[in-house]
Amino acid sequence: MIKLSGETVESIFARLEDLLPGYEYRPQQLDFAKAVERAIEKNVPGIFEAGTGTGKSLAALIPAALS
């Protein structure tokens, strides 16, 4: 089980290589996640786009799970 209490988007992404076999760090994925996090924190809708292979699903799910 992964505990999310006290975690940040950055700390989760820093640990993903250890938690998910085959995961590769992608700076664009962290940038995307931070943009989603800002929209959630400000309680505003966001429109996000990123190229194929960026990891959009995980980048959106992590900040949502932390909110």
C-alpha positions in Angstrom: 0.0 0.0 0.0 1.2 3.5 -0.8 0.5 6.2 1.7 -0.2 9.6 0.2 -0.4 11.6 3.5 2.2 14.3 3.4 3.3 13.5 -0.2 3.7 16.1 -2.9 3.5 15.7 -6.7 7.3 16.0 -6.8 7.8 13.4 -4.1 5.5 10.9 -5.8 7.2 11.3 -9.2 10.6 11.0 -7.5 9.6 7.5 -6.2 7.9 6.1 -9.2 10.9 4.4 -10.7 11.1 2.3 -7.5 7.4 1.7 -7.3 6.6 0.9 -11.0 8.7 -1.5 -12.9 9.5 -0.1 -16.3 8.7 3.5 -15.4 10.9 6.1 -17.0 11.1 9.7 -15.6 9.8 12.3 -18.1 10.2 16.0 -17.2 7.2 16.8 -19.3 5.0 14.5 -17.2 6.0 16.4 -14.0 5.3 19.7 -15.7 1.9 18.5 -16.8 1.2 17.2 -13.2 2.1 20.5 -11.7 -0.2 22.4 -14.1 -3.1 20.1 -13.1 -2.2 20.6 -9.4 -2.3 24.4 -9.8 -5.8 24.2 -11.4 -7.0 22.0 -8.6 -5.5 24.2 -5.9 -7.1 27.3 -7.5 -10.4 25.5 -8.1 -10.5 26.5 -11.8 -11.1 24.3 -14.8 -8.0 23.5 -16.9 -7.4 22.6 -20.5 -4.2 20.6 -20.9 -2.5 19.1 -23.9 0.6 17.1 -24.3 2.2 14.9 -26.9 1.9 11.2 -27.2 3.9 9.3 -24.7 4.0 12.1 -22.2 2.2 10.2 -19.5 -0.9 12.3 -19.3 -3.1 9.9 -17.5 -0.7 9.4 -14.6 0.2 13.1 -14.6 -3.5 13.9 -14.1 -4.3 11.2 -11.6 -1.5 11.9 -9.1 -2.5 15.5 -8.3 -6.1 14.4 -8.2 -5.4 11.7 -5.7 -3.5 14.1 -3.5 -6.2 16.7 -3.5 
